[in-house]
Amino acid sequence: MSEWNAKYFDRDEFACSCGCGFDTVDYELIRVLEYMREHFDAPITITSGCRCKAHNKKVFGSYASFHLQGRAADIVVKDVPPTVVAELAEQMEVGGIGRYKTFTHIDTRTGQARWSGD
């Protein structure tokens, strides 16, 4: 297991919520989230980070979800609308940005993917 160097986040915040122990997070994702934390000067809650295959299936995640690789997080920034979070992600040229009513999906894919959800 590699050394954890995040200033604002603990590894367990990204752990698969099924309890399987999968908590390996992409360095680039941490870098993006740390920047967002400093930019907004507000706490970020990880509502979904790493997912094992079984948990991803249970929550109806895509078979190619970047959560399966530890390269995605669904986040809520305290007192910041998800639309504003997505706008910053656009400025940062983040690979995957999903816009939802109550959270923002961020992932570190190569290339760009944009979508809106319910």
N, CA, C and O atoms as a MOPAC input file, in Angstrom:
PM7 MOZYME 1SCF
protein

 N      0.85200 1    -1.17000 1     0.00000 1
 C      0.00000 1     0.00000 1     0.00000 1
 C      0.89800 1     1.23300 1     0.00000 1
 O      1.87600 1     1.28900 1     0.74500 1
 N      0.57200 1     2.21400 1    -0.82600 1
 C      1.39600 1     3.40600 1    -0.92700 1
 C      1.09000 1     4.37800 1     0.21400 1
 O      0.05300 1     4.29900 1     0.87300 1
 N      2.03600 1     5.29600 1     0.41600 1
 C      1.87800 1     6.31400 1     1.45500 1
 C      0.72400 1     7.24700 1     1.08400 1
 O      0.53100 1     7.57400 1    -0.08700 1
 N     -0.02500 1     7.66300 1     2.07300 1
 C     -1.17800 1     8.54600 1     1.86800 1
 C     -0.72000 1     9.97100 1     2.13000 1
 O     -0.25800 1    10.27900 1     3.22900 1
 N     -0.84000 1    10.84200 1     1.13800 1
 C     -0.33600 1    12.20200 1     1.25500 1
 C     -1.41300 1    13.26600 1     1.12000 1
 O     -1.09000 1    14.40800 1     0.79300 1
 N     -2.65400 1    12.94800 1     1.35400 1
 C     -3.72700 1    13.93400 1     1.21800 1
 C     -3.81500 1    14.79500 1     2.46800 1
 O     -3.76100 1    14.29000 1     3.59000 1
 N     -3.94900 1    16.08900 1     2.26400 1
 C     -4.04800 1    17.03100 1     3.37200 1
 C     -5.43700 1    17.05100 1     3.98200 1
 O     -5.58000 1    17.16800 1     5.20000 1
 N     -6.47100 1    16.93800 1     3.14100 1
 C     -7.85300 1    17.13100 1     3.59100 1
 C     -8.68600 1    15.85700 1     3.65600 1
 O     -9.81500 1    15.88600 1     4.14400 1
 N     -8.15100 1    14.75000 1     3.17600 1
 C     -8.94400 1    13.53300 1     3.07700 1
 C     -8.24200 1    12.36200 1     3.74300 1
 O     -7.01400 1    12.28100 1     3.75300 1
 N     -9.03100 1    11.46300 1     4.29600 1
 C     -8.52900 1    10.20000 1     4.82400 1
 C     -8.89100 1     9.09100 1     3.84800 1
 O     -9.92700 1     9.14500 1     3.18500 1
 N     -8.03500 1     8.09700 1     3.76900 1
 C     -8.27200 1     6.97900 1     2.84500 1
 C     -9.64300 1     6.33700 1     3.06900 1
 O    -10.31000 1     5.94800 1     2.11000 1
 N    -10.06400 1     6.22600 1     4.33500 1
 C    -11.33300 1     5.54600 1     4.60700 1
 C    -12.55000 1     6.28300 1     4.04800 1
 O    -13.61800 1     5.68500 1     3.91700 1
 N    -12.41200 1     7.56200 1     3.71900 1
 C    -13.51800 1     8.30200 1     3.09500 1
 C    -13.82600 1     7.77000 1     1.69800 1
 O    -14.93800 1     7.93400 1     1.19700 1
 N    -12.84100 1     7.13400 1     1.07400 1
 C    -12.98600 1     6.61300 1    -0.28700 1
 C    -13.30000 1     5.12700 1    -0.32400 1
 O    -13.60100 1     4.59000 1    -1.39000 1
 N    -13.23700 1     4.45600 1     0.81100 1
 C    -13.40000 1     3.00400 1     0.86200 1
 C    -14.77700 1     2.56600 1     0.37300 1
 O    -15.77900 1     3.24100 1     0.60900 1
 N    -14.80700 1     1.44300 1    -0.30200 1
 C    -16.06800 1     0.86800 1    -0.77800 1
 C    -17.01200 1     0.71700 1     0.41400 1
 O    -16.62400 1     0.19300 1     1.45800 1
 N    -18.23400 1     1.17300 1     0.25200 1
 C    -19.17700 1     1.17800 1     1.37000 1
 C    -19.71700 1    -0.20400 1     1.73000 1
 O    -20.45100 1    -0.33900 1     2.70900 1
 N    -19.36900 1    -1.22600 1     0.96100 1
 C    -19.82300 1    -2.57800 1     1.31100 1
 C    -18.97500 1    -3.18200 1     2.42800 1
 O    -19.34900 1    -4.19600 1     3.01900 1
 N    -17.83100 1    -2.55700 1     2.71700 1
 C    -16.96400 1    -3.06400 1     3.77400 1
 C    -15.89800 1    -4.03500 1     3.30300 1
 O    -15.22300 1    -4.64800 1     4.13100 1
 N    -15.72700 1    -4.19300 1     1.99900 1
 C    -14.76200 1    -5.16700 1     1.46900 1
 C    -13.30400 1    -4.73700 1     1.66400 1
 O    -12.39500 1    -5.56300 1     1.58400 1
 N    -13.08600 1    -3.45200 1     1.91600 1
 C    -11.73000 1    -2.96000 1     2.13000 1
 C    -11.08300 1    -2.28000 1     0.94100 1
 O     -9.98700 1    -1.73800 1     1.07900 1
 N    -11.71800 1    -2.28800 1    -0.22200 1
 C    -11.15000 1    -1.62800 1    -1.40300 1
 C    -11.11000 1    -0.12200 1    -1.15600 1
 O    -12.15000 1     0.52100 1    -1.01100 1
 N     -9.88600 1     0.43700 1    -1.11000 1
 C     -9.73900 1     1.86900 1    -0.83500 1
 C     -8.54600 1     2.49000 1    -1.56300 1
 O     -8.01700 1     3.51000 1    -1.12100 1
 N     -8.12200 1     1.89100 1    -2.66100 1
 C     -6.99500 1     2.40200 1    -3.42700 1
 C     -7.48000 1     3.51900 1    -4.34700 1
 O     -8.31200 1     3.29500 1    -5.22700 1
 N     -6.95100 1     4.72300 1    -4.13300 1
 C     -7.42900 1     5.91400 1    -4.83700 1
 C     -6.33500 1     6.46800 1    -5.74900 1
 O     -5.16600 1     6.52600 1    -5.36900 1
 N     -6.72400 1     6.86300 1    -6.92900 1
 C     -5.84600 1     7.46200 1    -7.91900 1
 C     -5.26100 1     8.78800 1    -7.39500 1
 O     -5.99200 1     9.63000 1    -6.87300 1
 N     -3.96400 1     8.96000 1    -7.53600 1
 C     -3.29900 1    10.18300 1    -7.08400 1
 C     -3.89700 1    11.41800 1    -7.75000 1
 O     -4.10200 1    12.43400 1    -7.08700 1
 N     -4.17500 1    11.34800 1    -9.02800 1
 C     -4.71600 1    12.50500 1    -9.75100 1
 C     -6.07800 1    12.91100 1    -9.19000 1
 O     -6.37400 1    14.10300 1    -9.10000 1
 N     -6.90000 1    11.95000 1    -8.81500 1
 C     -8.20000 1    12.26800 1    -8.21200 1
 C     -8.00300 1    13.02100 1    -6.90000 1
 O     -8.69500 1    14.00400 1    -6.63600 1
 N     -7.06900 1    12.56600 1    -6.08500 1
 C     -6.77900 1    13.25800 1    -4.82600 1
 C     -6.31300 1    14.68800 1    -5.11500 1
 O     -6.73500 1    15.62600 1    -4.44000 1
 N     -5.45700 1    14.85200 1    -6.10200 1
 C     -4.94900 1    16.17800 1    -6.46300 1
 C     -6.09900 1    17.11300 1    -6.84400 1
 O     -6.13800 1    18.26100 1    -6.40300 1
 N     -7.02600 1    16.62600 1    -7.65800 1
 C     -8.19100 1    17.42200 1    -8.07300 1
 C     -9.03200 1    17.81000 1    -6.86000 1
 O     -9.41300 1    18.97100 1    -6.71100 1
 N     -9.31800 1    16.84800 1    -6.00500 1
 C    -10.17600 1    17.11700 1    -4.84800 1
 C     -9.49900 1    18.03600 1    -3.83000 1
 O    -10.16400 1    18.86800 1    -3.21400 1
 N     -8.20200 1    17.89600 1    -3.65200 1
 C     -7.48000 1    18.79000 1    -2.75500 1
 C     -7.54500 1    20.22900 1    -3.27400 1
 O     -7.74400 1    21.16800 1    -2.50300 1
 N     -7.37600 1    20.39100 1    -4.58500 1
 C     -7.46900 1    21.72800 1    -5.17800 1
 C     -8.86500 1    22.30500 1    -4.96000 1
 O     -9.00400 1    23.46800 1    -4.58300 1
 N     -9.89200 1    21.49900 1    -5.19500 1
 C    -11.27000 1    21.97100 1    -5.00500 1
 C    -11.51300 1    22.37200 1    -3.55100 1
 O    -12.15900 1    23.38300 1    -3.27800 1
 N    -10.99100 1    21.57400 1    -2.62600 1
 C    -11.15400 1    21.87300 1    -1.20000 1
 C    -10.56100 1    23.23100 1    -0.86400 1
 O    -11.16800 1    24.01800 1    -0.13900 1
 N     -9.38100 1    23.50200 1    -1.38800 1
 C     -8.74100 1    24.79800 1    -1.13800 1
 C     -9.45400 1    25.92900 1    -1.86200 1
 O     -9.63500 1    27.00900 1    -1.30000 1
 N     -9.85900 1    25.69100 1    -3.09800 1
 C    -10.54300 1    26.71800 1    -3.88300 1
 C    -11.83400 1    27.17400 1    -3.19300 1
 O    -12.07100 1    28.37500 1    -3.05600 1
 N    -12.65500 1    26.23700 1    -2.76700 1
 C    -13.93200 1    26.57900 1    -2.13900 1
 C    -13.78700 1    26.87900 1    -0.64300 1
 O    -14.70700 1    27.42000 1    -0.03000 1
 N    -12.65100 1    26.53400 1    -0.06000 1
 C    -12.42800 1    26.69400 1     1.38000 1
 C    -13.61200 1    26.12900 1     2.16200 1
 O    -14.14700 1    26.75800 1     3.07500 1
 N    -13.99500 1    24.92100 1     1.76800 1
 C    -15.15400 1    24.25600 1     2.37800 1
 C    -14.92300 1    22.74800 1     2.37000 1
 O    -14.28000 1    22.22500 1     1.46000 1
 N    -15.44400 1    22.04700 1     3.37600 1
 C    -15.30300 1    20.59000 1     3.41700 1
 C    -15.98000 1    19.90500 1     2.22600 1
 O    -17.00100 1    20.36900 1     1.71800 1
 N    -15.39200 1    18.80500 1     1.80200 1
 C    -15.95000 1    17.98400 1     0.73000 1
 C    -16.29200 1    16.62800 1     1.31700 1
 O    -15.46200 1    15.99100 1     1.96600 1
 N    -17.52000 1    16.19400 1     1.08300 1
 C    -17.95700 1    14.86600 1     1.49700 1
 C    -17.90700 1    13.94100 1     0.29400 1
 O    -18.44800 1    14.25900 1    -0.76500 1
 N    -17.25800 1    12.79800 1     0.45600 1
 C    -17.21800 1    11.76900 1    -0.58500 1
 C    -18.43300 1    10.88200 1    -0.35600 1
 O    -18.46600 1    10.11300 1     0.60500 1
 N    -19.43600 1    10.98000 1    -1.23200 1
 C    -20.63200 1    10.15400 1    -1.05700 1
 C    -20.46500 1     8.77800 1    -1.68600 1
 O    -21.14300 1     7.82700 1    -1.29600 1
 N    -19.56500 1     8.67200 1    -2.65700 1
 C    -19.21700 1     7.37800 1    -3.24000 1
 C    -17.81900 1     7.49900 1    -3.81300 1
 O    -17.54900 1     8.37100 1    -4.63800 1
 N    -16.93000 1     6.61600 1    -3.37000 1
 C    -15.55700 1     6.61700 1    -3.87000 1
 C    -15.28400 1     5.30600 1    -4.57700 1
 O    -15.84500 1     5.03200 1    -5.63800 1
 N    -14.42600 1     4.50100 1    -3.98900 1
 C    -14.09500 1     3.19400 1    -4.56800 1
 C    -15.30600 1     2.26300 1    -4.47600 1
 O    -16.07800 1     2.30500 1    -3.51900 1
 N    -15.44100 1     1.43400 1    -5.49000 1
 C    -16.48700 1     0.40300 1    -5.48400 1
 C    -15.91000 1    -0.91000 1    -5.99600 1
 O    -15.24300 1    -0.95000 1    -7.03000 1
 N    -16.17300 1    -1.97400 1    -5.26200 1
 C    -15.84300 1    -3.29900 1    -5.77800 1
 C    -16.91100 1    -3.65800 1    -6.81200 1
 O    -17.93000 1    -2.97500 1    -6.91600 1
 N    -16.68200 1    -4.71100 1    -7.56300 1
 C    -17.63600 1    -5.10200 1    -8.60900 1
 C    -19.02200 1    -5.40000 1    -8.04500 1
 O    -20.03300 1    -5.00400 1    -8.62400 1
 N    -19.06100 1    -6.09500 1    -6.92200 1
 C    -20.36300 1    -6.46400 1    -6.33300 1
 C    -21.13500 1    -5.22900 1    -5.88800 1
 O    -22.33600 1    -5.12400 1    -6.14100 1
 N    -20.46400 1    -4.30600 1    -5.23700 1
 C    -21.15900 1    -3.09900 1    -4.76900 1
 C    -21.57700 1    -2.22600 1    -5.94300 1
 O    -22.66600 1    -1.65200 1    -5.93600 1
 N    -20.71600 1    -2.12400 1    -6.95200 1
 C    -21.05200 1    -1.33800 1    -8.13300 1
 C    -22.32200 1    -1.87600 1    -8.79700 1
 O    -23.18400 1    -1.10800 1    -9.22300 1
 N    -22.42400 1    -3.19600 1    -8.87800 1
 C    -23.61400 1    -3.82600 1    -9.45400 1
 C    -24.84500 1    -3.51500 1    -8.59400 1
 O    -25.91900 1    -3.22000 1    -9.11800 1
 N    -24.67800 1    -3.58500 1    -7.27900 1
 C    -25.78600 1    -3.33500 1    -6.34800 1
 C    -26.34100 1    -1.91500 1    -6.48800 1
 O    -27.54400 1    -1.70200 1    -6.34200 1
 N    -25.45900 1    -0.93800 1    -6.77300 1
 C    -25.91000 1     0.45800 1    -6.90300 1
 C    -26.17000 1     0.83400 1    -8.36500 1
 O    -26.33300 1     2.01000 1    -8.69100 1
 N    -26.20600 1    -0.16900 1    -9.23300 1
 C    -26.50800 1     0.01700 1   -10.65000 1
 C    -25.48400 1     0.90300 1   -11.36600 1
 O    -25.83000 1     1.66600 1   -12.26800 1
 N    -24.21200 1     0.78700 1   -10.94600 1
 C    -23.14400 1     1.52000 1   -11.61200 1
 C    -22.82300 1     0.90500 1   -12.95800 1
 O    -23.11000 1    -0.26700 1   -13.20400 1
 N    -22.23200 1     1.69400 1   -13.82000 1
 C    -21.81800 1     1.23600 1   -15.13700 1
 C    -20.77700 1     0.12300 1   -15.00300 1
 O    -19.95100 1     0.15600 1   -14.09100 1
 N    -20.81000 1    -0.84400 1   -15.89200 1
 C    -19.82100 1    -1.92600 1   -15.86400 1
 C    -18.41200 1    -1.37900 1   -16.09000 1
 O    -17.43200 1    -2.03100 1   -15.72900 1
 N    -18.30200 1    -0.19100 1   -16.68200 1
 C    -17.00000 1     0.43900 1   -16.93700 1
 C    -16.75200 1     1.62600 1   -15.99800 1
 O    -15.93300 1     2.49200 1   -16.30300 1
 N    -17.43600 1     1.66900 1   -14.88600 1
 C    -17.33200 1     2.78200 1   -13.94600 1
 C    -15.89500 1     3.00300 1   -13.48200 1
 O    -15.17300 1     2.05000 1   -13.18800 1
 N    -15.49800 1     4.25100 1   -13.42100 1
 C    -14.17300 1     4.58200 1   -12.91600 1
 C    -14.09700 1     4.43600 1   -11.38900 1
 O    -13.00300 1     4.45500 1   -10.82300 1
 N    -15.23300 1     4.29100 1   -10.72700 1
 C    -15.24100 1     3.96600 1    -9.29700 1
 C    -14.56800 1     2.60700 1    -9.06700 1
 O    -13.95700 1     2.39000 1    -8.02100 1
 N    -14.67600 1     1.69900 1   -10.03100 1
 C    -14.08100 1     0.36500 1    -9.92300 1
 C    -12.55200 1     0.40300 1    -9.90700 1
 O    -11.90300 1    -0.53500 1    -9.44400 1
 N    -11.99500 1     1.48500 1   -10.41100 1
 C    -10.54000 1     1.63300 1   -10.49000 1
 C    -10.00700 1     2.61400 1    -9.43500 1
 O     -8.80700 1     2.88500 1    -9.39600 1
 N    -10.88100 1     3.13700 1    -8.59200 1
 C    -10.45800 1     4.14600 1    -7.62500 1
 C    -10.13000 1     5.46700 1    -8.27600 1
 O     -9.34700 1     6.25400 1    -7.74500 1
 N    -10.73300 1     5.71200 1    -9.43400 1
 C    -10.46200 1     6.92500 1   -10.19700 1
 C    -11.67000 1     7.84700 1   -10.27100 1
 O    -11.71200 1     8.73700 1   -11.12000 1
 N    -12.66500 1     7.65000 1    -9.38800 1
 C    -13.87000 1     8.47800 1    -9.41000 1
 C    -14.37700 1     8.71800 1    -7.99700 1
 O    -14.17800 1     7.90600 1    -7.09300 1
 N    -15.03600 1     9.85600 1    -7.83700 1
 C    -15.69300 1    10.16600 1    -6.57300 1
 C    -16.94000 1    10.98700 1    -6.85200 1
 O    -16.93700 1    11.88200 1    -7.69800 1
 N    -17.99400 1    10.67500 1    -6.13600 1
 C    -19.19000 1    11.50600 1    -6.12400 1
 C    -19.04900 1    12.37700 1    -4.89100 1
 O    -18.85400 1    11.87300 1    -3.78500 1
 N    -19.14900 1    13.69200 1    -5.08200 1
 C    -18.82400 1    14.60800 1    -3.99500 1
 C    -19.90800 1    15.65200 1    -3.75800 1
 O    -20.68400 1    16.00000 1    -4.64900 1
 N    -19.92700 1    16.13400 1    -2.52300 1
 C    -20.76100 1    17.26400 1    -2.12500 1
 C    -19.83100 1    18.24400 1    -1.42600 1
 O    -19.13800 1    17.88300 1    -0.47600 1
 N    -19.81900 1    19.48400 1    -1.90000 1
 C    -19.03400 1    20.52600 1    -1.26500 1
 C    -19.98300 1    21.35300 1    -0.40400 1
 O    -20.98900 1    21.87000 1    -0.88800 1
 N    -19.65000 1    21.46700 1     0.86900 1
 C    -20.53200 1    22.15500 1     1.81600 1
 C    -20.86300 1    23.57200 1     1.33900 1
 O    -19.97600 1    24.38500 1     1.07600 1
 N    -22.16900 1    23.84000 1     1.23700 1
 C    -22.69400 1    25.16400 1     0.87700 1
 C    -22.32900 1    25.62100 1    -0.53300 1
 O    -22.38800 1    26.81500 1    -0.82800 1
 N    -21.95400 1    24.68900 1    -1.40600 1
 C    -21.63800 1    25.02500 1    -2.79900 1
 C    -22.53000 1    24.18100 1    -3.69700 1
 O    -22.49100 1    22.95400 1    -3.61700 1
 N    -23.33400 1    24.81000 1    -4.55000 1
 C    -24.21100 1    24.03900 1    -5.44400 1
 C    -23.40700 1    23.13300 1    -6.38300 1
 O    -22.32600 1    23.50900 1    -6.83600 1
 N    -23.93600 1    21.94200 1    -6.67200 1
 C    -23.23800 1    21.03300 1    -7.58300 1
 C    -22.90900 1    21.66100 1    -8.93800 1
 O    -21.90300 1    21.30500 1    -9.55100 1
 N    -23.72900 1    22.57700 1    -9.40600 1
 C    -23.44900 1    23.24200 1   -10.68900 1
 C    -22.15800 1    24.04600 1   -10.61700 1
 O    -21.40000 1    24.09200 1   -11.58500 1
 N    -21.90600 1    24.67300 1    -9.48500 1
 C    -20.68600 1    25.46900 1    -9.30700 1
 C    -19.47000 1    24.54700 1    -9.19400 1
 O    -18.39700 1    24.86500 1    -9.70700 1
 N    -19.63700 1    23.42100 1    -8.52900 1
 C    -18.55900 1    22.43500 1    -8.43500 1
 C    -18.19900 1    21.93400 1    -9.83900 1
 O    -17.02100 1    21.82800 1   -10.18100 1
 N    -19.21600 1    21.62700 1   -10.64300 1
 C    -18.98400 1    21.15300 1   -12.01200 1
 C    -18.29400 1    22.21700 1   -12.85600 1
 O    -17.45200 1    21.89100 1   -13.69200 1
 N    -18.64100 1    23.48800 1   -12.64800 1
 C    -17.99000 1    24.56900 1   -13.39300 1
 C    -16.49700 1    24.62300 1   -13.09100 1
 O    -15.68600 1    24.80300 1   -14.00000 1
 N    -16.12700 1    24.46900 1   -11.81200 1
 C    -14.70600 1    24.44500 1   -11.47200 1
 C    -14.02900 1    23.23500 1   -12.11000 1
 O    -12.92100 1    23.35000 1   -12.63500 1
 N    -14.68400 1    22.08000 1   -12.06900 1
 C    -14.12100 1    20.88100 1   -12.69600 1
 C    -13.88300 1    21.11600 1   -14.19400 1
 O    -12.87900 1    20.66200 1   -14.74200 1
 N    -14.79600 1    21.81500 1   -14.84400 1
 C    -14.61900 1    22.16000 1   -16.26500 1
 C    -13.37500 1    23.01900 1   -16.45000 1
 O    -12.57800 1    22.77200 1   -17.35500 1
 N    -13.20400 1    24.02300 1   -15.60000 1
 C    -12.03700 1    24.89800 1   -15.68700 1
 C    -10.74500 1    24.12100 1   -15.47300 1
 O     -9.70800 1    24.45700 1   -16.04500 1
 N    -10.81300 1    23.08800 1   -14.65100 1
 C     -9.64800 1    22.24800 1   -14.36500 1
 C     -9.42200 1    21.19800 1   -15.43800 1
 O     -8.42900 1    20.47000 1   -15.40000 1
 N    -10.33700 1    21.11500 1   -16.39400 1
 C    -10.27700 1    20.13600 1   -17.49100 1
 C    -10.24900 1    18.70800 1   -16.97400 1
 O     -9.49200 1    17.86800 1   -17.46100 1
 N    -11.10000 1    18.44300 1   -15.96500 1
 C    -11.26000 1    17.10100 1   -15.41600 1
 C    -11.84800 1    16.19700 1   -16.49400 1
 O    -12.68500 1    16.64000 1   -17.28100 1
 N    -11.42100 1    14.93600 1   -16.54200 1
 C    -11.87000 1    14.01200 1   -17.58500 1
 C    -13.35600 1    13.73900 1   -17.57600 1
 O    -14.02700 1    13.97400 1   -18.58100 1
 N    -13.89700 1    13.24500 1   -16.46000 1
 C    -15.31700 1    12.91500 1   -16.37600 1
 C    -16.01900 1    13.80300 1   -15.36900 1
 O    -15.58300 1    13.94600 1   -14.22700 1
 N    -17.12700 1    14.40400 1   -15.82000 1
 C    -17.92000 1    15.25600 1   -14.93700 1
 C    -19.38800 1    14.88900 1   -15.11800 1
 O    -19.95300 1    15.02700 1   -16.20300 1
 N    -19.98500 1    14.42200 1   -14.03600 1
 C    -21.41200 1    14.12300 1   -14.04100 1
 C    -22.13500 1    15.14000 1   -13.16800 1
 O    -21.76800 1    15.35500 1   -12.01300 1
 N    -23.15300 1    15.75500 1   -13.72700 1
 C    -23.91100 1    16.77500 1   -13.00000 1
 C    -25.22300 1    16.17400 1   -12.49700 1
 O    -26.05000 1    15.70300 1   -13.27800 1
 N    -25.38700 1    16.20100 1   -11.19900 1
 C    -26.60100 1    15.69000 1   -10.56100 1
 C    -27.17500 1    16.78300 1    -9.67100 1
 O    -26.48800 1    17.75600 1    -9.36200 1
 N    -28.41800 1    16.63000 1    -9.26000 1
 C    -29.07100 1    17.65100 1    -8.43500 1
 C    -28.39600 1    17.82500 1    -7.08000 1
 O    -28.30700 1    18.94700 1    -6.58000 1
 N    -27.92000 1    16.74400 1    -6.47900 1
 C    -27.41600 1    16.81700 1    -5.11400 1
 C    -25.92000 1    16.54700 1    -4.97000 1
 O    -25.38000 1    16.67300 1    -3.87100 1
 N    -25.24300 1    16.18100 1    -6.05100 1
 C    -23.80800 1    15.90500 1    -5.98400 1
 C    -23.17500 1    16.05800 1    -7.35400 1
 O    -23.86900 1    16.21300 1    -8.35900 1
 N    -21.85500 1    16.01500 1    -7.38400 1
 C    -21.09300 1    16.07600 1    -8.62800 1
 C    -20.19700 1    14.85000 1    -8.70900 1
 O    -19.52300 1    14.50400 1    -7.73900 1
 N    -20.18900 1    14.19700 1    -9.85900 1
 C    -19.28400 1    13.07200 1   -10.10800 1
 C    -18.03300 1    13.63800 1   -10.77400 1
 O    -18.11300 1    14.43100 1   -11.71200 1
 N    -16.87400 1    13.21200 1   -10.26500 1
 C    -15.58000 1    13.61200 1   -10.82300 1
 C    -14.78900 1    12.33500 1   -11.09200 1
 O    -14.71700 1    11.45600 1   -10.23400 1
 N    -14.19400 1    12.23200 1   -12.28700 1
 C    -13.27600 1    11.10900 1   -12.50800 1
 C    -12.09800 1    11.53200 1   -13.36100 1
 O    -12.12500 1    12.56700 1   -14.02700 1
 N    -11.06700 1    10.71100 1   -13.32600 1
 C     -9.79300 1    11.07000 1   -13.94900 1
 C     -9.53100 1    10.29100 1   -15.23900 1
 O     -8.38700 1     9.96400 1   -15.55300 1
 N    -10.57500 1    10.00500 1   -15.96400 1
 C    -10.40400 1     9.32000 1   -17.25500 1
 C     -9.57100 1    10.17300 1   -18.20400 1
 O     -9.44500 1    11.38300 1   -18.01900 1
 N     -9.00700 1     9.53100 1   -19.22000 1
 C     -8.35000 1    10.23100 1   -20.30800 1
 C     -9.43400 1    10.66300 1   -21.28800 1
 O    -10.32500 1     9.87900 1   -21.61400 1
 N     -9.36400 1    11.89000 1   -21.75400 1
 C    -10.41900 1    12.41300 1   -22.61000 1
 C    -11.54900 1    12.97200 1   -21.76300 1
 O    -11.47100 1    12.99000 1   -20.53400 1
 N    -12.58500 1    13.42100 1   -22.42200 1
 C    -13.68400 1    14.05700 1   -21.70700 1
 C    -14.98500 1    13.29100 1   -21.86100 1
 O    -15.29600 1    12.75900 1   -22.92600 1
 N    -15.74100 1    13.24900 1   -20.76400 1
 C    -17.10000 1    12.72700 1   -20.77600 1
 C    -17.92200 1    13.65400 1   -19.88400 1
 O    -17.50500 1    14.00100 1   -18.78000 1
 N    -19.07400 1    14.04300 1   -20.36900 1
 C    -19.97300 1    14.92900 1   -19.63400 1
 C    -21.37900 1    14.35900 1   -19.68400 1
 O    -21.81600 1    13.88200 1   -20.73100 1
 N    -22.09800 1    14.40200 1   -18.56000 1
 C    -23.46900 1    13.94100 1   -18.52800 1
 C    -24.21500 1    14.56900 1   -17.36800 1
 O    -23.61700 1    15.11000 1   -16.43800 1
 N    -25.51000 1    14.48700 1   -17.44100 1
 C    -26.38800 1    14.95100 1   -16.35200 1
 C    -27.23700 1    13.78500 1   -15.91300 1
 O    -27.60700 1    12.93500 1   -16.72200 1
 N    -27.54600 1    13.74400 1   -14.63100 1
 C    -28.37100 1    12.69200 1   -14.08900 1
 C    -29.47900 1    13.26600 1   -13.22800 1
 O    -29.60800 1    14.48200 1   -13.08600 1
 N    -30.26100 1    12.39300 1   -12.66600 1
 C    -31.37300 1    12.86900 1   -11.82300 1
 C    -30.94100 1    13.14000 1   -10.41200 1
 O    -31.75700 1    13.54400 1    -9.58400 1

